[in-house]
């Protein structure tokens, strides 16, 4: 018996409800690791207390979650080293995703998801064209514009964010083009 089953037995003998869903990691004889979820259901069997234990192998889900987390971390590492900022909003223009930390500069749109673009631009001033482009994207109109932020120039592309045929927000990519523009000006 593992620790969970011992707790189940103790609680049932003490007339308490069994503990909630329990997750455990086990190692098979061949060395493979299994992730399982267990829950117990007390009942009377021929007048005596008994426990029915449900065990579910969730190893695939754990592997998928681990791989997804790993891919997300790798993508974040790449995005943080590119001269690119990205962000996404819902249909209320509330930020749902923000990424990029190029050159140690804070993100040009927001430090924390949950703010609306209207709040962001009210706080930092300017940004009218970017805000209007996001509004247009909610009607299905993509936009490209150039924006200046903290002495840097960015080409910004804003697109509708779609789920099937429905627009569910907007997504934007801002690429730092400062060096390219300076070189072009000197030519």
Backbone bond lengths (Angstrom), bond angles and torsions (degrees), N, CA, C in turn:
res aa  C-N    CA-C-N  psi(-1)  N-CA   C-N-CA  omega(-1)  CA-C   N-CA-C  phi
1 X - - - 1.463 - - 1.523 109.95 -
2 X 1.332 115.16 134.59 1.456 120.39 175.66 1.512 110.66 -85.31
3 X 1.326 117.10 176.86 1.479 120.61 -178.42 1.531 112.65 -61.87
4 X 1.328 117.72 -34.82 1.461 119.80 -179.89 1.523 110.66 -63.94
5 X 1.333 116.45 -48.28 1.463 119.67 -178.66 1.527 111.38 -64.45
6 X 1.320 117.65 -34.44 1.470 120.21 175.78 1.537 110.23 -63.74
7 X 1.363 116.56 -42.57 1.469 119.68 177.88 1.521 110.48 -64.15
8 X 1.340 116.78 -39.28 1.469 120.41 178.55 1.522 109.56 -59.94
9 X 1.341 116.65 -49.42 1.464 120.98 -178.32 1.531 110.45 -60.24
10 X 1.335 117.20 -45.95 1.469 120.71 -178.52 1.525 111.37 -62.84
11 X 1.339 116.36 -41.45 1.465 119.05 -178.19 1.516 111.32 -69.59
12 X 1.330 117.11 -39.58 1.463 119.76 -179.33 1.525 110.43 -68.89
13 X 1.327 117.12 -41.45 1.462 119.55 177.53 1.514 111.11 -64.12
14 X 1.327 116.75 -28.62 1.475 121.24 176.39 1.510 112.11 -88.24
15 X 1.335 117.94 10.26 1.464 124.53 178.88 1.528 112.10 59.87
16 X 1.308 116.26 36.49 1.466 121.46 175.36 1.526 108.13 -108.25
17 X 1.314 117.34 157.93 1.467 118.50 176.50 1.531 110.16 -66.53
18 X 1.316 117.38 152.62 1.458 119.42 179.71 1.529 110.51 -66.79
19 X 1.320 116.65 157.93 1.465 118.76 177.41 1.531 110.22 -63.15
20 X 1.335 117.19 157.28 1.461 120.10 -179.07 1.532 111.52 -69.03
21 X 1.292 115.36 -175.55 1.455 122.03 179.68 1.524 110.58 -47.60
22 X 1.305 115.49 135.25 1.460 121.55 -176.11 1.526 108.34 -124.81
23 X 1.322 116.55 136.66 1.460 121.86 177.56 1.515 108.51 -111.99
24 X 1.307 115.50 136.82 1.461 120.36 -178.38 1.523 109.10 -140.54
25 X 1.328 114.71 151.70 1.457 120.95 175.82 1.516 107.74 -109.66
26 X 1.324 115.97 126.86 1.464 121.58 -178.58 1.524 109.02 -122.58
27 X 1.305 115.87 157.17 1.464 120.63 175.65 1.523 108.56 -115.16
28 X 1.331 115.31 125.47 1.455 120.55 177.57 1.527 109.49 -74.10
29 X 1.330 117.01 166.37 1.462 121.53 179.44 1.524 111.98 -61.22
30 X 1.354 117.35 -29.79 1.464 119.83 179.07 1.526 112.34 -82.75
31 X 1.353 117.74 3.31 1.455 122.02 175.96 1.515 114.70 95.42
32 X 1.335 118.58 -11.00 1.462 121.09 -179.85 1.526 109.98 -70.64
33 X 1.326 115.25 140.19 1.458 120.91 178.67 1.524 109.34 -89.92
34 X 1.315 115.50 133.38 1.461 121.94 176.12 1.526 108.70 -114.79
35 X 1.299 115.49 141.17 1.461 121.62 171.81 1.522 105.61 -109.89
36 X 1.314 116.18 125.78 1.456 119.82 -178.54 1.520 109.97 -127.71
37 X 1.323 115.19 153.41 1.459 122.28 171.29 1.519 106.70 -115.47
38 X 1.319 115.64 136.27 1.466 120.89 179.77 1.517 109.79 -128.14
39 X 1.296 113.92 146.23 1.448 120.10 170.58 1.526 106.74 -145.10
40 X 1.308 116.26 152.94 1.467 120.52 -175.69 1.519 110.02 -121.98
41 X 1.314 114.35 144.45 1.453 120.99 179.10 1.532 108.11 -127.49
42 X 1.342 117.28 110.29 1.469 119.04 179.29 1.526 110.58 -75.11
43 X 1.302 116.84 147.66 1.459 121.75 176.08 1.531 107.95 -157.71
44 X 1.320 115.71 169.95 1.464 121.16 176.82 1.524 108.15 -99.65
45 X 1.316 115.19 129.46 1.461 121.12 176.75 1.525 107.31 -119.52
46 X 1.325 115.81 112.52 1.455 121.61 -177.51 1.525 111.16 52.70
47 X 1.348 114.06 41.53 1.459 120.15 175.91 1.518 114.66 81.70
48 X 1.308 117.96 -0.71 1.475 120.79 -179.56 1.523 109.66 -114.02
49 X 1.344 116.98 144.22 1.465 119.05 179.16 1.536 110.31 -64.06
50 X 1.303 114.80 138.19 1.461 121.31 177.84 1.524 108.14 -142.91
51 X 1.300 115.84 167.67 1.457 121.32 -178.45 1.522 108.11 -132.61
52 X 1.312 115.41 132.23 1.453 121.79 172.33 1.525 106.19 -104.53
53 X 1.320 116.35 119.94 1.461 121.09 -177.80 1.518 108.42 -105.72
54 X 1.330 115.91 126.45 1.457 122.23 176.05 1.521 108.10 -99.42
55 X 1.318 116.40 127.59 1.464 122.08 179.62 1.525 107.24 -121.95
56 X 1.308 115.47 130.35 1.466 121.10 -178.47 1.530 108.56 -128.01
57 X 1.327 116.79 125.04 1.466 121.85 178.01 1.532 108.21 -78.67
58 X 1.332 116.68 114.63 1.469 121.94 -179.32 1.522 111.16 -112.69
59 X 1.322 115.98 23.81 1.468 120.94 -177.46 1.520 112.36 -58.92
60 X 1.327 118.02 -42.00 1.472 120.32 179.54 1.518 110.93 -60.68
61 X 1.325 116.18 -43.93 1.464 119.56 -179.93 1.528 110.65 -62.97
62 X 1.334 116.93 -42.45 1.465 120.30 178.53 1.523 111.10 -61.87
63 X 1.345 116.59 -43.30 1.469 119.68 178.73 1.525 110.52 -62.96
64 X 1.335 117.03 -44.06 1.463 120.76 179.87 1.529 111.13 -62.39
65 X 1.338 117.12 -42.22 1.463 120.52 178.37 1.526 110.67 -64.87
66 X 1.334 116.75 -41.29 1.460 120.81 179.08 1.529 110.20 -63.22
67 X 1.333 116.80 -46.57 1.461 120.36 -179.66 1.522 111.36 -64.24
68 X 1.325 117.30 -38.37 1.456 120.94 177.95 1.530 110.74 -64.85
69 X 1.317 117.20 -43.48 1.460 121.62 178.04 1.520 110.73 -62.87
70 X 1.323 116.39 -41.19 1.461 121.22 178.92 1.525 110.59 -63.82
71 X 1.344 117.32 -46.20 1.471 120.48 178.53 1.526 111.00 -61.99
72 X 1.321 116.36 -40.58 1.468 120.44 179.16 1.518 110.86 -63.23
73 X 1.329 117.03 -41.75 1.470 120.97 178.55 1.526 110.64 -65.58
74 X 1.334 117.11 -41.10 1.462 120.23 178.69 1.524 110.92 -64.81
75 X 1.336 117.00 -43.16 1.461 120.27 177.99 1.527 110.58 -63.07
76 X 1.327 116.92 -41.57 1.461 120.45 177.63 1.512 111.93 -60.84
77 X 1.326 117.10 -40.56 1.463 121.57 178.48 1.523 110.32 -62.00
78 X 1.324 116.65 -43.74 1.469 120.71 179.01 1.526 110.10 -65.62
79 X 1.337 117.02 -49.01 1.462 120.13 -177.58 1.518 112.42 -61.63
80 X 1.334 116.78 -34.29 1.458 119.66 -179.82 1.523 112.20 -70.90
81 X 1.324 118.30 -14.99 1.463 121.26 -179.52 1.528 112.69 -104.39
82 X 1.321 117.36 -7.34 1.458 121.26 177.47 1.523 109.78 -92.26
83 X 1.331 117.23 154.77 1.473 119.41 177.01 1.525 110.87 -79.09
84 X 1.336 115.39 53.29 1.459 121.23 -172.87 1.524 110.39 -136.60
85 X 1.310 115.23 139.90 1.459 122.65 170.10 1.522 107.35 -118.87
86 X 1.316 117.06 143.62 1.461 120.53 175.87 1.521 108.62 -130.68
87 X 1.325 114.84 153.48 1.456 120.02 172.71 1.522 108.88 -157.70
88 X 1.304 115.56 158.69 1.458 122.04 178.17 1.519 108.31 -137.13
89 X 1.329 114.94 152.56 1.464 120.28 178.27 1.524 109.11 -130.28
90 X 1.322 114.82 164.36 1.463 119.91 169.87 1.529 107.88 -90.70
91 X 1.321 118.67 -171.30 1.469 121.08 -177.19 1.531 113.01 -70.99
92 X 1.325 116.99 -14.32 1.464 120.33 175.12 1.524 111.01 -92.25
93 X 1.333 116.78 9.36 1.465 124.49 -176.92 1.522 111.82 59.08
94 X 1.319 115.28 32.23 1.464 122.00 173.01 1.522 106.89 -89.92
95 X 1.326 117.03 129.95 1.458 120.85 -178.02 1.523 110.96 -64.72
96 X 1.320 115.78 129.20 1.463 121.26 179.26 1.515 111.66 -112.95
97 X 1.328 117.38 -19.23 1.459 121.57 -179.48 1.513 108.41 -154.03
98 X 1.326 115.77 137.14 1.458 122.02 -179.89 1.525 107.09 -141.64
99 X 1.338 117.72 128.28 1.462 118.61 177.22 1.520 110.72 -146.03
100 X 1.322 115.23 158.02 1.456 122.91 179.43 1.517 111.51 112.27
101 X 1.330 115.58 132.70 1.467 121.12 177.20 1.522 109.55 -139.92
102 X 1.300 116.68 41.81 1.455 122.86 -174.56 1.526 112.11 -56.21
103 X 1.318 116.69 133.47 1.467 125.17 176.84 1.526 113.14 54.94
104 X 1.310 117.77 22.45 1.455 121.03 178.83 1.519 113.66 73.60
105 X 1.342 117.03 3.52 1.460 119.35 177.84 1.517 109.38 -75.82
106 X 1.318 117.74 143.98 1.459 118.31 174.76 1.528 109.01 -65.38
107 X 1.303 116.15 159.65 1.460 121.76 -178.91 1.522 109.49 -61.99
108 X 1.342 117.90 136.39 1.468 119.37 -176.20 1.519 114.56 -69.92
109 X 1.317 118.26 -16.44 1.461 119.03 -177.02 1.519 111.60 -98.70
110 X 1.319 117.43 -51.09 1.469 118.78 -177.14 1.513 110.16 -164.61
111 X 1.289 115.37 156.10 1.459 121.11 175.58 1.516 111.97 -90.19
112 X 1.329 117.13 -20.83 1.464 118.43 -177.22 1.524 110.72 -143.10
113 X 1.325 115.53 131.50 1.458 118.35 174.91 1.523 110.34 -59.74
114 X 1.303 116.39 152.33 1.462 121.57 -179.63 1.518 111.49 113.75
115 X 1.334 117.68 -27.91 1.453 120.33 176.13 1.525 109.26 -71.07
116 X 1.322 116.71 152.63 1.459 119.28 172.42 1.523 108.38 -90.81
117 X 1.329 115.89 155.96 1.464 118.76 177.74 1.519 111.11 -62.83
118 X 1.326 117.00 -32.25 1.464 119.50 177.33 1.523 110.17 -62.04
119 X 1.337 117.64 -43.66 1.469 121.07 176.68 1.521 110.55 -61.34
120 X 1.321 116.89 -43.70 1.464 121.29 -177.85 1.515 110.26 -61.25
121 X 1.320 117.33 -48.03 1.452 119.16 -176.11 1.517 112.11 -75.00
122 X 1.343 118.78 -29.29 1.454 120.48 173.45 1.516 110.83 -64.14
123 X 1.355 116.90 -39.75 1.454 121.50 -177.63 1.529 111.75 -71.62
124 X 1.320 117.34 -37.25 1.458 120.46 -171.56 1.519 112.86 -105.12
125 X 1.322 116.56 -5.65 1.453 119.72 -179.50 1.519 111.56 72.15
126 X 1.336 115.13 160.46 1.468 118.98 178.21 1.502 111.35 65.57
127 X 1.317 115.42 -163.66 1.453 120.18 176.44 1.512 114.31 78.49
128 X 1.342 117.22 10.86 1.465 120.04 -177.75 1.523 110.94 -58.35
129 X 1.343 117.42 -46.61 1.464 120.65 -178.19 1.525 111.26 -63.06
130 X 1.331 116.56 -40.31 1.463 120.06 179.19 1.523 110.40 -65.08
131 X 1.319 116.27 -43.02 1.460 120.26 178.70 1.525 110.76 -61.37
132 X 1.340 117.27 -46.15 1.468 121.07 -179.63 1.529 110.98 -64.47
133 X 1.331 117.24 -35.27 1.467 120.46 177.34 1.526 110.57 -65.09
134 X 1.323 116.85 -39.00 1.471 119.76 176.46 1.530 110.17 -64.78
135 X 1.317 117.51 -42.05 1.470 120.06 176.76 1.528 110.26 -59.16
136 X 1.329 116.68 -44.49 1.456 120.90 178.90 1.514 112.50 -62.29
137 X 1.334 116.79 -35.90 1.469 119.89 -179.48 1.528 110.68 -64.49
138 X 1.321 117.05 -29.03 1.461 120.23 178.08 1.533 111.65 -68.62
139 X 1.349 115.84 -17.75 1.471 120.90 174.73 1.521 111.02 -96.51
140 X 1.332 116.64 2.32 1.458 120.44 178.25 1.510 114.59 99.03
141 X 1.335 118.17 4.82 1.459 121.54 -177.03 1.532 110.92 -99.22
142 X 1.339 118.22 109.52 1.463 119.73 175.73 1.526 109.98 -71.20
143 X 1.315 116.40 161.27 1.468 120.32 -179.24 1.519 110.23 -146.26
144 X 1.327 114.83 149.44 1.461 122.45 172.80 1.515 106.76 -126.86
145 X 1.311 117.13 133.45 1.453 120.61 179.87 1.525 109.67 -150.10
146 X 1.313 115.61 167.24 1.460 121.11 175.77 1.522 107.21 -111.73
147 X 1.332 115.14 134.52 1.465 120.19 -178.78 1.526 108.65 -130.90
148 X 1.321 115.48 149.52 1.461 120.37 175.87 1.515 107.99 -110.56
149 X 1.333 114.99 137.68 1.453 120.17 179.67 1.519 109.01 -151.74
150 X 1.319 116.59 125.68 1.466 124.56 -179.71 1.524 111.97 48.96
151 X 1.348 115.01 44.60 1.458 120.29 177.00 1.518 114.67 76.13
152 X 1.304 118.30 5.79 1.464 122.89 179.65 1.527 108.97 -113.04
153 X 1.333 116.61 150.08 1.456 122.02 177.68 1.522 109.52 -105.09
154 X 1.321 115.67 137.47 1.458 121.64 -178.15 1.524 109.92 -129.19
155 X 1.338 115.83 135.51 1.449 121.03 165.41 1.525 105.55 -89.30
156 X 1.320 115.82 125.69 1.459 121.32 -174.75 1.527 108.63 -117.07
157 X 1.322 115.53 129.85 1.466 121.82 175.41 1.517 107.27 -116.49
158 X 1.325 116.05 125.39 1.469 122.46 -179.11 1.522 107.92 -120.59
159 X 1.321 115.87 128.35 1.467 122.30 -177.33 1.522 109.64 -129.13
160 X 1.337 116.27 154.29 1.466 118.40 171.17 1.523 109.16 -66.02
161 X 1.305 116.74 141.30 1.464 122.26 174.48 1.526 106.00 -97.48
162 X 1.330 115.16 120.32 1.464 119.82 -173.26 1.520 111.52 -114.93
163 X 1.313 114.11 146.21 1.464 122.84 167.77 1.516 104.58 -123.88
164 X 1.332 114.73 109.11 1.452 121.90 -171.97 1.524 107.78 58.13
165 X 1.322 119.81 -120.69 1.477 121.59 -178.34 1.522 112.82 -98.04
166 X 1.307 117.42 2.46 1.462 121.36 -174.38 1.529 110.28 -102.54
167 X 1.333 116.46 135.53 1.461 120.81 173.95 1.524 107.34 -82.47
168 X 1.331 116.10 121.56 1.459 121.23 -175.90 1.529 112.24 -113.02
169 X 1.336 116.72 4.50 1.454 120.39 179.88 1.514 110.11 161.40
170 X 1.320 114.90 -156.51 1.463 120.72 178.01 1.516 108.34 -136.42
171 X 1.325 115.36 156.42 1.458 121.34 177.73 1.527 107.19 -133.66
172 X 1.328 116.50 140.45 1.461 120.58 -176.41 1.522 110.77 -135.64
173 X 1.325 113.79 146.78 1.459 121.90 174.10 1.524 106.65 -128.67
174 X 1.321 117.08 128.43 1.459 122.03 177.50 1.526 108.06 -118.93
175 X 1.346 115.68 120.25 1.461 120.37 -179.18 1.524 109.29 -109.03
176 X 1.321 115.70 130.22 1.457 121.41 178.63 1.532 108.72 -70.74
177 X 1.333 116.03 117.27 1.465 121.59 -179.74 1.524 111.42 -116.28
178 X 1.319 117.52 17.51 1.454 122.41 -175.29 1.522 111.87 -55.32
179 X 1.327 116.94 -51.21 1.473 120.02 -176.47 1.521 110.60 -64.70
180 X 1.322 117.38 -42.16 1.465 120.78 -179.80 1.527 110.40 -61.70
181 X 1.327 117.08 -43.41 1.463 120.99 -179.98 1.526 110.21 -64.60
182 X 1.320 117.88 -41.25 1.481 120.68 178.47 1.523 111.18 -62.06
183 X 1.331 116.40 -42.32 1.467 120.25 178.77 1.519 110.10 -64.26
184 X 1.338 116.82 -43.88 1.458 120.42 -179.91 1.516 111.02 -63.16
185 X 1.327 117.80 -36.25 1.471 120.97 179.51 1.518 111.37 -67.74
186 X 1.332 118.49 -30.89 1.471 121.68 -178.78 1.522 112.17 -82.44
187 X 1.316 118.45 -11.70 1.473 121.12 -179.28 1.504 111.67 -82.15
